[in-house]
């Protein structure tokens, strides 16, 4: 989706401006992922590692 660029992001920004009522949503910046297509994978790995407490993971 990140490669869709303004075709996707412009309507999304407009909808957020019009419908977002929570303060933290109003401050969102909608931008393409800097990691490209790996962003989801990296985020999933980070979420998985965040729940672990063993020392091998703590060093990562």
CHARMM internal coordinates of N, CA and C (Angstrom, degrees):
IC EDIT
DIST 1 N 1 CA 1.4396
DIST 1 CA 1 C 1.5141
ANGL 1 N 1 CA 1 C 111.77
DIST 1 C 2 N 1.3216
ANGL 1 CA 1 C 2 N 116.81
DIHE 1 N 1 CA 1 C 2 N -28.96
DIST 2 N 2 CA 1.4526
ANGL 1 C 2 N 2 CA 119.71
DIHE 1 CA 1 C 2 N 2 CA -178.76
DIST 2 CA 2 C 1.5041
ANGL 2 N 2 CA 2 C 113.80
DIHE 1 C 2 N 2 CA 2 C -60.92
DIST 2 C 3 N 1.3284
ANGL 2 CA 2 C 3 N 116.85
DIHE 2 N 2 CA 2 C 3 N -28.53
DIST 3 N 3 CA 1.4574
ANGL 2 C 3 N 3 CA 120.15
DIHE 2 CA 2 C 3 N 3 CA -179.98
DIST 3 CA 3 C 1.5262
ANGL 3 N 3 CA 3 C 112.53
DIHE 2 C 3 N 3 CA 3 C -78.04
DIST 3 C 4 N 1.3256
ANGL 3 CA 3 C 4 N 117.09
DIHE 3 N 3 CA 3 C 4 N -10.08
DIST 4 N 4 CA 1.4600
ANGL 3 C 4 N 4 CA 120.47
DIHE 3 CA 3 C 4 N 4 CA 178.28
DIST 4 CA 4 C 1.5209
ANGL 4 N 4 CA 4 C 110.65
DIHE 3 C 4 N 4 CA 4 C -69.00
DIST 4 C 5 N 1.3160
ANGL 4 CA 4 C 5 N 117.17
DIHE 4 N 4 CA 4 C 5 N -23.17
DIST 5 N 5 CA 1.4623
ANGL 4 C 5 N 5 CA 121.91
DIHE 4 CA 4 C 5 N 5 CA 175.38
DIST 5 CA 5 C 1.5114
ANGL 5 N 5 CA 5 C 113.22
DIHE 4 C 5 N 5 CA 5 C 60.46
DIST 5 C 6 N 1.3185
ANGL 5 CA 5 C 6 N 114.86
DIHE 5 N 5 CA 5 C 6 N -139.17
DIST 6 N 6 CA 1.4597
ANGL 5 C 6 N 6 CA 121.28
DIHE 5 CA 5 C 6 N 6 CA -174.27
DIST 6 CA 6 C 1.5249
ANGL 6 N 6 CA 6 C 113.23
DIHE 5 C 6 N 6 CA 6 C -65.18
DIST 6 C 7 N 1.3206
ANGL 6 CA 6 C 7 N 118.10
DIHE 6 N 6 CA 6 C 7 N -21.28
DIST 7 N 7 CA 1.4651
ANGL 6 C 7 N 7 CA 120.12
DIHE 6 CA 6 C 7 N 7 CA 176.64
DIST 7 CA 7 C 1.5249
ANGL 7 N 7 CA 7 C 109.55
DIHE 6 C 7 N 7 CA 7 C -59.93
DIST 7 C 8 N 1.3116
ANGL 7 CA 7 C 8 N 116.74
DIHE 7 N 7 CA 7 C 8 N -37.26
DIST 8 N 8 CA 1.4538
ANGL 7 C 8 N 8 CA 122.05
DIHE 7 CA 7 C 8 N 8 CA 178.60
DIST 8 CA 8 C 1.5222
ANGL 8 N 8 CA 8 C 112.11
DIHE 7 C 8 N 8 CA 8 C -92.30
DIST 8 C 9 N 1.3225
ANGL 8 CA 8 C 9 N 117.06
DIHE 8 N 8 CA 8 C 9 N -44.90
DIST 9 N 9 CA 1.4633
ANGL 8 C 9 N 9 CA 120.95
DIHE 8 CA 8 C 9 N 9 CA -170.66
DIST 9 CA 9 C 1.5269
ANGL 9 N 9 CA 9 C 114.16
DIHE 8 C 9 N 9 CA 9 C -73.66
DIST 9 C 10 N 1.3140
ANGL 9 CA 9 C 10 N 119.22
DIHE 9 N 9 CA 9 C 10 N -35.71
DIST 10 N 10 CA 1.4695
ANGL 9 C 10 N 10 CA 120.55
DIHE 9 CA 9 C 10 N 10 CA -178.89
DIST 10 CA 10 C 1.5326
ANGL 10 N 10 CA 10 C 111.78
DIHE 9 C 10 N 10 CA 10 C -60.99
DIST 10 C 11 N 1.3485
ANGL 10 CA 10 C 11 N 119.57
DIHE 10 N 10 CA 10 C 11 N -50.56
DIST 11 N 11 CA 1.4713
ANGL 10 C 11 N 11 CA 118.40
DIHE 10 CA 10 C 11 N 11 CA 177.63
DIST 11 CA 11 C 1.5299
ANGL 11 N 11 CA 11 C 112.79
DIHE 10 C 11 N 11 CA 11 C -64.98
DIST 11 C 12 N 1.3195
ANGL 11 CA 11 C 12 N 116.67
DIHE 11 N 11 CA 11 C 12 N -33.22
DIST 12 N 12 CA 1.4603
ANGL 11 C 12 N 12 CA 119.99
DIHE 11 CA 11 C 12 N 12 CA 178.17
DIST 12 CA 12 C 1.5201
ANGL 12 N 12 CA 12 C 110.85
DIHE 11 C 12 N 12 CA 12 C -65.27
DIST 12 C 13 N 1.3281
ANGL 12 CA 12 C 13 N 116.83
DIHE 12 N 12 CA 12 C 13 N -45.06
DIST 13 N 13 CA 1.4708
ANGL 12 C 13 N 13 CA 120.14
DIHE 12 CA 12 C 13 N 13 CA 177.49
DIST 13 CA 13 C 1.5215
ANGL 13 N 13 CA 13 C 111.26
DIHE 12 C 13 N 13 CA 13 C -60.55
DIST 13 C 14 N 1.3350
ANGL 13 CA 13 C 14 N 115.73
DIHE 13 N 13 CA 13 C 14 N -42.27
DIST 14 N 14 CA 1.4694
ANGL 13 C 14 N 14 CA 120.68
DIHE 13 CA 13 C 14 N 14 CA -179.54
DIST 14 CA 14 C 1.5298
ANGL 14 N 14 CA 14 C 110.42
DIHE 13 C 14 N 14 CA 14 C -62.88
DIST 14 C 15 N 1.3361
ANGL 14 CA 14 C 15 N 116.57
DIHE 14 N 14 CA 14 C 15 N -44.62
DIST 15 N 15 CA 1.4622
ANGL 14 C 15 N 15 CA 120.47
DIHE 14 CA 14 C 15 N 15 CA 179.78
DIST 15 CA 15 C 1.5239
ANGL 15 N 15 CA 15 C 111.17
DIHE 14 C 15 N 15 CA 15 C -64.43
DIST 15 C 16 N 1.3210
ANGL 15 CA 15 C 16 N 117.34
DIHE 15 N 15 CA 15 C 16 N -40.35
DIST 16 N 16 CA 1.4598
ANGL 15 C 16 N 16 CA 120.05
DIHE 15 CA 15 C 16 N 16 CA 177.94
DIST 16 CA 16 C 1.5318
ANGL 16 N 16 CA 16 C 110.98
DIHE 15 C 16 N 16 CA 16 C -62.62
DIST 16 C 17 N 1.3174
ANGL 16 CA 16 C 17 N 115.91
DIHE 16 N 16 CA 16 C 17 N -41.47
DIST 17 N 17 CA 1.4704
ANGL 16 C 17 N 17 CA 120.40
DIHE 16 CA 16 C 17 N 17 CA 179.39
DIST 17 CA 17 C 1.5269
ANGL 17 N 17 CA 17 C 110.62
DIHE 16 C 17 N 17 CA 17 C -63.00
DIST 17 C 18 N 1.3271
ANGL 17 CA 17 C 18 N 116.30
DIHE 17 N 17 CA 17 C 18 N -40.99
DIST 18 N 18 CA 1.4621
ANGL 17 C 18 N 18 CA 120.72
DIHE 17 CA 17 C 18 N 18 CA -175.95
DIST 18 CA 18 C 1.5262
ANGL 18 N 18 CA 18 C 113.60
DIHE 17 C 18 N 18 CA 18 C -78.25
DIST 18 C 19 N 1.3268
ANGL 18 CA 18 C 19 N 117.11
DIHE 18 N 18 CA 18 C 19 N -35.97
DIST 19 N 19 CA 1.4601
ANGL 18 C 19 N 19 CA 119.59
DIHE 18 CA 18 C 19 N 19 CA -170.03
DIST 19 CA 19 C 1.5267
ANGL 19 N 19 CA 19 C 115.53
DIHE 18 C 19 N 19 CA 19 C -113.03
DIST 19 C 20 N 1.2976
ANGL 19 CA 19 C 20 N 118.71
DIHE 19 N 19 CA 19 C 20 N -15.50
DIST 20 N 20 CA 1.4718
ANGL 19 C 20 N 20 CA 120.24
DIHE 19 CA 19 C 20 N 20 CA -178.35
DIST 20 CA 20 C 1.5148
ANGL 20 N 20 CA 20 C 109.75
DIHE 19 C 20 N 20 CA 20 C -71.92
DIST 20 C 21 N 1.3111
ANGL 20 CA 20 C 21 N 115.96
DIHE 20 N 20 CA 20 C 21 N 124.97
DIST 21 N 21 CA 1.4606
ANGL 20 C 21 N 21 CA 119.00
DIHE 20 CA 20 C 21 N 21 CA -179.85
DIST 21 CA 21 C 1.5212
ANGL 21 N 21 CA 21 C 112.44
DIHE 20 C 21 N 21 CA 21 C -113.94
DIST 21 C 22 N 1.3178
ANGL 21 CA 21 C 22 N 117.68
DIHE 21 N 21 CA 21 C 22 N -20.85
DIST 22 N 22 CA 1.4667
ANGL 21 C 22 N 22 CA 120.43
DIHE 21 CA 21 C 22 N 22 CA 178.58
DIST 22 CA 22 C 1.5225
ANGL 22 N 22 CA 22 C 109.46
DIHE 21 C 22 N 22 CA 22 C -78.46
DIST 22 C 23 N 1.3135
ANGL 22 CA 22 C 23 N 116.68
DIHE 22 N 22 CA 22 C 23 N 139.06
DIST 23 N 23 CA 1.4645
ANGL 22 C 23 N 23 CA 120.46
DIHE 22 CA 22 C 23 N 23 CA -174.07
DIST 23 CA 23 C 1.5252
ANGL 23 N 23 CA 23 C 113.11
DIHE 22 C 23 N 23 CA 23 C -59.82
DIST 23 C 24 N 1.3438
ANGL 23 CA 23 C 24 N 118.20
DIHE 23 N 23 CA 23 C 24 N -37.98
DIST 24 N 24 CA 1.4632
ANGL 23 C 24 N 24 CA 118.69
DIHE 23 CA 23 C 24 N 24 CA -178.70
DIST 24 CA 24 C 1.5237
ANGL 24 N 24 CA 24 C 111.77
DIHE 23 C 24 N 24 CA 24 C -70.37
DIST 24 C 25 N 1.3119
ANGL 24 CA 24 C 25 N 118.20
DIHE 24 N 24 CA 24 C 25 N -26.24
DIST 25 N 25 CA 1.4601
ANGL 24 C 25 N 25 CA 121.66
DIHE 24 CA 24 C 25 N 25 CA 177.81
DIST 25 CA 25 C 1.5255
ANGL 25 N 25 CA 25 C 109.85
DIHE 24 C 25 N 25 CA 25 C -75.51
DIST 25 C 26 N 1.3132
ANGL 25 CA 25 C 26 N 117.36
DIHE 25 N 25 CA 25 C 26 N -34.73
DIST 26 N 26 CA 1.4605
ANGL 25 C 26 N 26 CA 121.22
DIHE 25 CA 25 C 26 N 26 CA -179.10
DIST 26 CA 26 C 1.5232
ANGL 26 N 26 CA 26 C 111.47
DIHE 25 C 26 N 26 CA 26 C -65.83
DIST 26 C 27 N 1.3171
ANGL 26 CA 26 C 27 N 118.12
DIHE 26 N 26 CA 26 C 27 N -22.75
DIST 27 N 27 CA 1.4693
ANGL 26 C 27 N 27 CA 121.56
DIHE 26 CA 26 C 27 N 27 CA -179.62
DIST 27 CA 27 C 1.5301
ANGL 27 N 27 CA 27 C 113.28
DIHE 26 C 27 N 27 CA 27 C -96.03
DIST 27 C 28 N 1.3197
ANGL 27 CA 27 C 28 N 117.61
DIHE 27 N 27 CA 27 C 28 N 6.06
DIST 28 N 28 CA 1.4623
ANGL 27 C 28 N 28 CA 120.07
DIHE 27 CA 27 C 28 N 28 CA -179.73
DIST 28 CA 28 C 1.5189
ANGL 28 N 28 CA 28 C 111.37
DIHE 27 C 28 N 28 CA 28 C -66.75
DIST 28 C 29 N 1.3140
ANGL 28 CA 28 C 29 N 115.68
DIHE 28 N 28 CA 28 C 29 N 142.35
DIST 29 N 29 CA 1.4654
ANGL 28 C 29 N 29 CA 121.45
DIHE 28 CA 28 C 29 N 29 CA 172.74
DIST 29 CA 29 C 1.5208
ANGL 29 N 29 CA 29 C 107.05
DIHE 28 C 29 N 29 CA 29 C -110.73
DIST 29 C 30 N 1.3083
ANGL 29 CA 29 C 30 N 117.01
DIHE 29 N 29 CA 29 C 30 N 118.07
DIST 30 N 30 CA 1.4621
ANGL 29 C 30 N 30 CA 121.82
DIHE 29 CA 29 C 30 N 30 CA -179.93
DIST 30 CA 30 C 1.5209
ANGL 30 N 30 CA 30 C 108.09
DIHE 29 C 30 N 30 CA 30 C -92.51
DIST 30 C 31 N 1.3215
ANGL 30 CA 30 C 31 N 115.77
DIHE 30 N 30 CA 30 C 31 N 112.51
DIST 31 N 31 CA 1.4637
ANGL 30 C 31 N 31 CA 122.09
DIHE 30 CA 30 C 31 N 31 CA -178.29
DIST 31 CA 31 C 1.5191
ANGL 31 N 31 CA 31 C 109.69
DIHE 30 C 31 N 31 CA 31 C -140.76
DIST 31 C 32 N 1.3258
ANGL 31 CA 31 C 32 N 117.62
DIHE 31 N 31 CA 31 C 32 N 158.61
DIST 32 N 32 CA 1.4697
ANGL 31 C 32 N 32 CA 119.29
DIHE 31 CA 31 C 32 N 32 CA 175.34
DIST 32 CA 32 C 1.5249
ANGL 32 N 32 CA 32 C 110.38
DIHE 31 C 32 N 32 CA 32 C -65.65
DIST 32 C 33 N 1.3019
ANGL 32 CA 32 C 33 N 116.42
DIHE 32 N 32 CA 32 C 33 N 149.01
DIST 33 N 33 CA 1.4642
ANGL 32 C 33 N 33 CA 121.30
DIHE 32 CA 32 C 33 N 33 CA 178.57
DIST 33 CA 33 C 1.5244
ANGL 33 N 33 CA 33 C 109.66
DIHE 32 C 33 N 33 CA 33 C -64.03
DIST 33 C 34 N 1.3193
ANGL 33 CA 33 C 34 N 116.37
DIHE 33 N 33 CA 33 C 34 N 133.87
DIST 34 N 34 CA 1.4606
ANGL 33 C 34 N 34 CA 120.44
DIHE 33 CA 33 C 34 N 34 CA 178.76
DIST 34 CA 34 C 1.5167
ANGL 34 N 34 CA 34 C 111.60
DIHE 33 C 34 N 34 CA 34 C -72.08
DIST 34 C 35 N 1.3311
ANGL 34 CA 34 C 35 N 117.57
DIHE 34 N 34 CA 34 C 35 N -22.27
DIST 35 N 35 CA 1.4548
ANGL 34 C 35 N 35 CA 121.36
DIHE 34 CA 34 C 35 N 35 CA -179.86
DIST 35 CA 35 C 1.5200
ANGL 35 N 35 CA 35 C 111.80
DIHE 34 C 35 N 35 CA 35 C -90.39
DIST 35 C 36 N 1.3105
ANGL 35 CA 35 C 36 N 117.27
DIHE 35 N 35 CA 35 C 36 N 2.66
DIST 36 N 36 CA 1.4536
ANGL 35 C 36 N 36 CA 120.14
DIHE 35 CA 35 C 36 N 36 CA 178.96
DIST 36 CA 36 C 1.5197
ANGL 36 N 36 CA 36 C 112.18
DIHE 35 C 36 N 36 CA 36 C 64.45
DIST 36 C 37 N 1.3116
ANGL 36 CA 36 C 37 N 115.95
DIHE 36 N 36 CA 36 C 37 N -137.70
DIST 37 N 37 CA 1.4612
ANGL 36 C 37 N 37 CA 120.23
DIHE 36 CA 36 C 37 N 37 CA -174.72
DIST 37 CA 37 C 1.5264
ANGL 37 N 37 CA 37 C 113.13
DIHE 36 C 37 N 37 CA 37 C -73.06
DIST 37 C 38 N 1.3278
ANGL 37 CA 37 C 38 N 118.32
DIHE 37 N 37 CA 37 C 38 N -11.19
DIST 38 N 38 CA 1.4648
ANGL 37 C 38 N 38 CA 121.21
DIHE 37 CA 37 C 38 N 38 CA 178.59
DIST 38 CA 38 C 1.5234
ANGL 38 N 38 CA 38 C 112.93
DIHE 37 C 38 N 38 CA 38 C -86.01
DIST 38 C 39 N 1.3133
ANGL 38 CA 38 C 39 N 118.67
DIHE 38 N 38 CA 38 C 39 N -5.31
DIST 39 N 39 CA 1.4641
ANGL 38 C 39 N 39 CA 121.54
DIHE 38 CA 38 C 39 N 39 CA -174.59
DIST 39 CA 39 C 1.5262
ANGL 39 N 39 CA 39 C 112.04
DIHE 38 C 39 N 39 CA 39 C -58.56
DIST 39 C 40 N 1.3013
ANGL 39 CA 39 C 40 N 118.13
DIHE 39 N 39 CA 39 C 40 N -44.49
DIST 40 N 40 CA 1.4625
ANGL 39 C 40 N 40 CA 120.88
DIHE 39 CA 39 C 40 N 40 CA -179.87
DIST 40 CA 40 C 1.5171
ANGL 40 N 40 CA 40 C 112.11
DIHE 39 C 40 N 40 CA 40 C -63.53
DIST 40 C 41 N 1.3182
ANGL 40 CA 40 C 41 N 115.97
DIHE 40 N 40 CA 40 C 41 N -41.78
DIST 41 N 41 CA 1.4610
ANGL 40 C 41 N 41 CA 120.99
DIHE 40 CA 40 C 41 N 41 CA 179.19
DIST 41 CA 41 C 1.5266
ANGL 41 N 41 CA 41 C 111.13
DIHE 40 C 41 N 41 CA 41 C -64.78
DIST 41 C 42 N 1.3112
ANGL 41 CA 41 C 42 N 116.80
DIHE 41 N 41 CA 41 C 42 N -44.41
DIST 42 N 42 CA 1.4666
ANGL 41 C 42 N 42 CA 120.78
DIHE 41 CA 41 C 42 N 42 CA 179.33
DIST 42 CA 42 C 1.5312
ANGL 42 N 42 CA 42 C 110.16
DIHE 41 C 42 N 42 CA 42 C -64.94
DIST 42 C 43 N 1.3106
ANGL 42 CA 42 C 43 N 117.31
DIHE 42 N 42 CA 42 C 43 N -41.70
DIST 43 N 43 CA 1.4605
ANGL 42 C 43 N 43 CA 120.59
DIHE 42 CA 42 C 43 N 43 CA 178.40
DIST 43 CA 43 C 1.5255
ANGL 43 N 43 CA 43 C 112.01
DIHE 42 C 43 N 43 CA 43 C -63.71
DIST 43 C 44 N 1.3181
ANGL 43 CA 43 C 44 N 117.33
DIHE 43 N 43 CA 43 C 44 N -41.71
DIST 44 N 44 CA 1.4623
ANGL 43 C 44 N 44 CA 121.23
DIHE 43 CA 43 C 44 N 44 CA 178.10
DIST 44 CA 44 C 1.5243
ANGL 44 N 44 CA 44 C 110.86
DIHE 43 C 44 N 44 CA 44 C -63.76
DIST 44 C 45 N 1.3278
ANGL 44 CA 44 C 45 N 116.67
DIHE 44 N 44 CA 44 C 45 N -42.55
DIST 45 N 45 CA 1.4633
ANGL 44 C 45 N 45 CA 120.36
DIHE 44 CA 44 C 45 N 45 CA 178.48
DIST 45 CA 45 C 1.5217
ANGL 45 N 45 CA 45 C 110.59
DIHE 44 C 45 N 45 CA 45 C -63.91
DIST 45 C 46 N 1.3262
ANGL 45 CA 45 C 46 N 117.52
DIHE 45 N 45 CA 45 C 46 N -41.94
DIST 46 N 46 CA 1.4656
ANGL 45 C 46 N 46 CA 121.14
DIHE 45 CA 45 C 46 N 46 CA 179.04
DIST 46 CA 46 C 1.5217
ANGL 46 N 46 CA 46 C 110.86
DIHE 45 C 46 N 46 CA 46 C -63.68
DIST 46 C 47 N 1.3283
ANGL 46 CA 46 C 47 N 117.14
DIHE 46 N 46 CA 46 C 47 N -40.33
DIST 47 N 47 CA 1.4646
ANGL 46 C 47 N 47 CA 120.37
DIHE 46 CA 46 C 47 N 47 CA 179.04
DIST 47 CA 47 C 1.5253
ANGL 47 N 47 CA 47 C 110.52
DIHE 46 C 47 N 47 CA 47 C -66.22
DIST 47 C 48 N 1.3173
ANGL 47 CA 47 C 48 N 116.92
DIHE 47 N 47 CA 47 C 48 N -39.98
DIST 48 N 48 CA 1.4651
ANGL 47 C 48 N 48 CA 120.52
DIHE 47 CA 47 C 48 N 48 CA 178.56
DIST 48 CA 48 C 1.5256
ANGL 48 N 48 CA 48 C 110.96
DIHE 47 C 48 N 48 CA 48 C -65.11
DIST 48 C 49 N 1.3170
ANGL 48 CA 48 C 49 N 116.07
DIHE 48 N 48 CA 48 C 49 N -42.68
DIST 49 N 49 CA 1.4606
ANGL 48 C 49 N 49 CA 120.07
DIHE 48 CA 48 C 49 N 49 CA -179.30
DIST 49 CA 49 C 1.5273
ANGL 49 N 49 CA 49 C 112.16
DIHE 48 C 49 N 49 CA 49 C -70.55
DIST 49 C 50 N 1.2983
ANGL 49 CA 49 C 50 N 117.56
DIHE 49 N 49 CA 49 C 50 N -30.04
DIST 50 N 50 CA 1.4648
ANGL 49 C 50 N 50 CA 121.33
DIHE 49 CA 49 C 50 N 50 CA -178.06
DIST 50 CA 50 C 1.5254
ANGL 50 N 50 CA 50 C 111.61
DIHE 49 C 50 N 50 CA 50 C -63.35
DIST 50 C 51 N 1.3095
ANGL 50 CA 50 C 51 N 117.51
DIHE 50 N 50 CA 50 C 51 N -28.49
DIST 51 N 51 CA 1.4523
ANGL 50 C 51 N 51 CA 121.25
DIHE 50 CA 50 C 51 N 51 CA -179.29
DIST 51 CA 51 C 1.5160
ANGL 51 N 51 CA 51 C 113.69
DIHE 50 C 51 N 51 CA 51 C -83.12
DIST 51 C 52 N 1.3059
ANGL 51 CA 51 C 52 N 118.40
DIHE 51 N 51 CA 51 C 52 N -7.05
DIST 52 N 52 CA 1.4660
ANGL 51 C 52 N 52 CA 122.38
DIHE 51 CA 51 C 52 N 52 CA -177.69
DIST 52 CA 52 C 1.5259
ANGL 52 N 52 CA 52 C 110.35
DIHE 51 C 52 N 52 CA 52 C -96.13
DIST 52 C 53 N 1.3182
ANGL 52 CA 52 C 53 N 115.52
DIHE 52 N 52 CA 52 C 53 N 148.63
DIST 53 N 53 CA 1.4589
ANGL 52 C 53 N 53 CA 119.58
DIHE 52 CA 52 C 53 N 53 CA -179.04
DIST 53 CA 53 C 1.5263
ANGL 53 N 53 CA 53 C 113.07
DIHE 52 C 53 N 53 CA 53 C -123.29
DIST 53 C 54 N 1.3330
ANGL 53 CA 53 C 54 N 118.27
DIHE 53 N 53 CA 53 C 54 N 2.56
DIST 54 N 54 CA 1.4677
ANGL 53 C 54 N 54 CA 119.24
DIHE 53 CA 53 C 54 N 54 CA -178.83
DIST 54 CA 54 C 1.5266
ANGL 54 N 54 CA 54 C 110.52
DIHE 53 C 54 N 54 CA 54 C -70.23
DIST 54 C 55 N 1.2993
ANGL 54 CA 54 C 55 N 117.12
DIHE 54 N 54 CA 54 C 55 N 158.19
DIST 55 N 55 CA 1.4656
ANGL 54 C 55 N 55 CA 121.86
DIHE 54 CA 54 C 55 N 55 CA -173.33
DIST 55 CA 55 C 1.5200
ANGL 55 N 55 CA 55 C 112.87
DIHE 54 C 55 N 55 CA 55 C -69.09
DIST 55 C 56 N 1.3215
ANGL 55 CA 55 C 56 N 118.48
DIHE 55 N 55 CA 55 C 56 N -27.26
DIST 56 N 56 CA 1.4632
ANGL 55 C 56 N 56 CA 120.44
DIHE 55 CA 55 C 56 N 56 CA 179.85
DIST 56 CA 56 C 1.5225
ANGL 56 N 56 CA 56 C 110.37
DIHE 55 C 56 N 56 CA 56 C -64.17
DIST 56 C 57 N 1.2912
ANGL 56 CA 56 C 57 N 116.53
DIHE 56 N 56 CA 56 C 57 N -37.86
DIST 57 N 57 CA 1.4608
ANGL 56 C 57 N 57 CA 120.80
DIHE 56 CA 56 C 57 N 57 CA 179.88
DIST 57 CA 57 C 1.5206
ANGL 57 N 57 CA 57 C 110.44
DIHE 56 C 57 N 57 CA 57 C -77.91
DIST 57 C 58 N 1.3179
ANGL 57 CA 57 C 58 N 117.83
DIHE 57 N 57 CA 57 C 58 N -34.90
DIST 58 N 58 CA 1.4609
ANGL 57 C 58 N 58 CA 121.19
DIHE 57 CA 57 C 58 N 58 CA -177.72
DIST 58 CA 58 C 1.5232
ANGL 58 N 58 CA 58 C 111.79
DIHE 57 C 58 N 58 CA 58 C -61.24
DIST 58 C 59 N 1.3274
ANGL 58 CA 58 C 59 N 117.48
DIHE 58 N 58 CA 58 C 59 N -24.99
DIST 59 N 59 CA 1.4592
ANGL 58 C 59 N 59 CA 120.78
DIHE 58 CA 58 C 59 N 59 CA -179.35
DIST 59 CA 59 C 1.5199
ANGL 59 N 59 CA 59 C 112.39
DIHE 58 C 59 N 59 CA 59 C -80.76
DIST 59 C 60 N 1.3146
ANGL 59 CA 59 C 60 N 117.92
DIHE 59 N 59 CA 59 C 60 N -12.65
DIST 60 N 60 CA 1.4708
ANGL 59 C 60 N 60 CA 121.25
DIHE 59 CA 59 C 60 N 60 CA -176.92
DIST 60 CA 60 C 1.4985
ANGL 60 N 60 CA 60 C 111.22
DIHE 59 C 60 N 60 CA 60 C -75.24
END
COOR INIT
IC SEED 1 N 1 CA 1 C
IC BUILD
